[in-house]
Amino acid sequence: MNAVRSPMAEQLARRLLPATTFVASAGVRSGERDPFVDAVLAEEGLTLGERQPRTLDELEDDYFDLIVTLAPEAHHAALELTRSLAVEVEYWPMPDPTDTGGTREHIMAAYRDVRERLKARIARRFAPPEAKSAAD
């Protein structure tokens, strides 16, 4: 619903990737802004600012080199959307932290886990070729 994983990934990617890289997140449906996302991004010095959840239909640019999906429903929608387009679609399954119950700290831990998984995946996927070969 473009309220948790995708906006988190968007902000992390904006920080890690060159400013010339266009990054946008959208969902199958728009949801409500999640205050736990704001909290875990703030721990990293990041913010969503005035950004609100949005759908794929709301994106201004309909041309992408790569679409990364983080949930099964989004992945299926992206594959359907791009059937006749020359665009790469990757699925990075991420747990849904909104399923976590318990204390505020338990919930925050689940959101932090997703944030850290996203940071690691973005860094691995978009590391410069020389950094990838040095790690091998």
N, C-alpha and C positions, 0 to 999 in steps of 0.2 A: 504493500500500500504506500510505498515511497515515504515512510515515516521513520524508519529505524535504520536498517542495514544500508540501504542505498544512499541516503543523505550522509551517513557517516563515511561511507566509502568515497563519496564525492569530495568531501572536505579533506580527507586524508590524501586522496590523489592530487588534489589541487596543491597541497603542500609539498608532496614528493616529486611531482612531475614538473617539467619546464612550464613556464607561464604561457608558452605558445601552444600548449596542448589543450584542446577544448575538452572539458569534462562536464557532463551533465547527468543528473540522475532523474529517473522517472519510474513510475510504477504502473501496474495494470490498472489500479484504482488509486485515487488519492486518499489518504487517511488524515488523521489528526496529528499535529506536531507532538512529538514525544519528549517530555521534559527530561527523561533519563538520557536521551541522546545529547541534549544540551549539556547536561552535567558531565558526561564522559568526554565530550569534545572539549569542554572548558578545561578539564584536567590536562589536555594537550595544548592548551593555548589557542584552540580553534573555536569557531562559532558558526552557527547557521545564519546569523544575522536575521534579516527579515524573511528569509526563504521559507516557503510553505510547501507541503507535499504537493506533487503534481503528477499528472498522468503522461503516458507516452504521447498522446495526442496534443499535449500542451507544449511540447518541445518545439522551439522555433526552427531548428535545423533538422532536416530529416535525412541527412547524410552522415554516416559514421563509418569509420574504419573498423571499429571494434565495439561490440556490445557485450558487457559482462553482466550476467544475471546471477542473483544471489539466492533465489527461491525457485522451487519447481514451477509454480504457476507463471512466474515472470519469464522463466526460460522457455516454456512452451509458447507463450505469447510472442516472445522475441523471434523464435524460430518461424512462427507463422507470419509475422510482420516482414521478415527478411527473406521469405522464400524466393522472391524474384530479384533480390538485390545482391550485389557483390560486397557483402559485409561479413566479417568474422563474428561468430557468437560463441562466447565461452561461458561455461557454467561453473561458478565457484560456490558450492553449497555452504551456506552459513547457517548456524543455529539461530532460531528466533528467540531473542532474549525476553520477548513479551510473554513467553510461556512460563517464565520463572516466577515462583511465588516465594513467600517467606518475608524476611525482614528487608528493609531498604538496602542494607549492605549485601544481602544475597542477590537482590535484583541488580544492584550496581556491579557486582562481580560478574554477572552474566553479560551485562552490557560492555564491561571492560574486556571480557574475553573476546567478544565479537570485534571490538575495536582493534585489539591486538592481532587477531587473526587477519583482519582486513589489512592492517599495516604491513604485516609480513607477506601476505599474498601480493599486494601491490608492489612492494619492494622487489620481490622475486620476479614477478612478471615483467616489470618495466626497468629492471637494472640494466645499465649500459652493457653491451656485449663484453667489454674488457673486464667488467666486474664479475660477470657470470663465469668467464673462463678462469679468472683468478680463484673463484670459489671452488672450482672443480679439482 
